[in-house]
């Protein structure tokens, strides 16, 4: 098994915090529901869950109501530093 998963999610909220000198963004996502043939397939595979990205220094183009693919795969193990 590869450990790879693709979910399809919709941006549900963007919270902007900060002052005139700094900004901080939190972006929330939820799984799509079955309002299209593709979304029905994703909803059957990943019907619940959520993703929250916090402390972002920009919106990174995310828009509330827009759908996004979220891909996960295992990260390689770190190689310990060599001495010397």
C-alpha positions as CSV (number, residue, x, y, z in Angstrom):
1,X,0.0,0.0,0.0
2,X,1.4,3.4,-1.0
3,X,-0.1,5.5,1.8
4,X,-1.2,8.1,-0.8
5,X,-4.7,9.6,-0.4
6,X,-6.4,12.3,-2.4
7,X,-9.4,14.1,-0.9
8,X,-11.5,16.8,-2.5
9,X,-12.3,19.6,-0.1
10,X,-14.0,23.0,-0.1
11,X,-12.7,26.1,1.6
12,X,-15.2,27.0,4.2
13,X,-13.6,29.9,6.1
14,X,-10.7,32.3,5.9
15,X,-9.9,34.2,9.1
16,X,-7.5,37.2,8.8
17,X,-5.9,38.4,12.0
18,X,-3.2,40.9,12.7
19,X,-2.4,44.6,12.7
20,X,-1.2,47.1,10.2
21,X,2.3,45.7,10.7
22,X,1.6,41.9,10.3
23,X,-1.1,39.6,9.1
24,X,-1.9,36.0,9.9
25,X,-4.4,33.8,8.0
26,X,-6.2,30.6,9.1
27,X,-7.9,28.7,6.3
28,X,-10.4,25.9,6.9
29,X,-11.6,23.1,4.6
30,X,-14.3,20.4,4.7
31,X,-14.9,17.4,2.4
32,X,-17.1,18.1,-0.6
33,X,-20.6,16.8,-0.7
34,X,-22.3,14.9,-3.6
35,X,-23.4,17.9,-5.7
36,X,-21.6,16.5,-8.9
37,X,-20.7,13.1,-10.2
38,X,-17.0,13.6,-9.2
39,X,-17.9,15.0,-5.8
40,X,-20.2,12.0,-5.1
41,X,-17.2,9.7,-5.6
42,X,-15.0,11.7,-3.3
43,X,-17.8,12.0,-0.7
44,X,-18.3,8.2,-0.6
45,X,-14.5,7.8,0.0
46,X,-14.0,10.6,2.5
47,X,-17.4,11.7,3.9
48,X,-16.1,13.4,7.0
49,X,-13.0,15.2,8.3
50,X,-11.5,18.6,8.0
51,X,-8.3,20.5,7.5
52,X,-7.2,23.8,9.1
53,X,-4.1,25.6,8.0
54,X,-3.0,28.2,10.5
55,X,-0.4,30.9,10.8
56,X,-0.2,31.5,7.0
57,X,1.5,34.7,6.0
58,X,-0.8,35.1,3.0
59,X,-4.1,33.7,1.6
60,X,-2.2,31.7,-1.0
61,X,-5.0,32.3,-3.4
62,X,-7.6,30.3,-1.4
63,X,-11.2,31.4,-1.8
64,X,-14.2,30.5,0.4
65,X,-16.5,28.2,-1.6
66,X,-13.8,27.0,-4.0
67,X,-12.9,23.3,-4.2
68,X,-9.4,22.0,-3.8
69,X,-7.7,18.6,-4.0
70,X,-5.7,17.7,-0.9
71,X,-3.0,15.1,-1.6
72,X,-1.1,13.2,1.1
73,X,1.8,10.8,0.8
74,X,4.4,9.5,3.2
75,X,7.4,11.8,3.8
76,X,10.8,10.1,3.5
77,X,12.6,9.4,6.7
78,X,15.3,12.0,7.5
79,X,18.9,11.0,7.0
80,X,20.9,11.7,10.1
81,X,23.6,14.3,9.6
82,X,27.1,12.9,9.2
83,X,29.8,13.8,11.7
84,X,32.9,15.5,10.7
